[in-house]
Amino acid sequence: MSMLKDVLEAGKFGITAEMAPPKGYDFTEQMEAAELLKGKVHGVNVTDMQSASLKATGLGLCIKLKQAGVEPILQMTGRDRNRMALMGDALAAAAFGIDTMLALTGDHPVVGDCRDAKPVYDLDSVGILKMLSDMEATGNDCGGNEIAGGAPSFYKGASVTPVYEPLFLQINKLRQKVEAGAMYIQTQGIFDLDTYKRFLEEVDKAGIKTHIMAGIIPLKAAGMAKYMNENVPGIDVPQHMIDRLAAAAAEGKEKGVKGLPMKLGIEMAAEMIAEIKAQGLGDGVHIMAIGAEKNVPVILEKAGLTA
């Protein structure tokens, strides 16, 4: 049974983290981070060649995490695999006890590091969710053929972008994902609670019932924040946060102390998580540390959260 499902459906505050497989076949760094996350989160998303950059497959790292006692969340995109390959991966995942997944459409290869790769996009995120829901309901594969031993069941999720104009388009897409079988939602990174509240209000007005987890990206530097604002859709880091990070960098340079911007980023992330929990804004948080997964336990401790 999915740990995340148990937590969210019991009305508890869900906590998930995220990590990427290596650009190679040595999983040592990821497994070291996993040991630190064990017992502190309800699941760890494993990205599927995020930003269309070639990595080891997410299923491989999910298996390693499961064997190490950490609950993996298998991200599946339609960019690189058709429905046969996607369903094959789902069946393989189930064989290893992986029962939580998140469907994404996937970034186009032109933004990645293997730009000659041809995209597939047989199914988008909604299509992946519907395919798995149909499989669970009928016991059949994507060709209508009976699955030996019966179909596995997944706790299915999807993503949404609260910072989007016009917002009603994102709300309509969210409705499609929920209708296709998404039982929980992880948002793109949020940095302004007023904007997030507006999104939650619109979801409520639309009558969409699902578990929503706020995406949290701990900032490492002012340059990182500026880059995301300019290059990552759905990200809007307020100028006052950028100014604080820049001031921390200047202070560190003056005093000869390294790491002050990252330390501030950890504190800002913890403050936002604590406020989300205190105000009851959604059902949990999804922390995307982007290569700094070892900081997640520190963030959770500062936020006063335990899994």
QUIKA-V302988 format. One record per helix or strand. SS is the DSSP state (@ for helix, = for strand). FROM is the first residue (numbers start at 1). TO is the last residue. If there is no record, write none. Layout:
SS:FROM:TO / SS:FROM:TO
//
This chain:
@:3:9 / =:14:19 / @:28:37 / =:43:46 / @:50:52 / @:58:67 / =:72:77 / @:83:95 / =:100:104 / @:109:111 / @:125:138 / =:140:140 / =:146:146 / =:155:160 / @:167:179 / =:184:189 / @:193:205 / =:211:216 / @:222:231 / @:239:255 / @:260:279 / =:284:287 / @:293:303
//
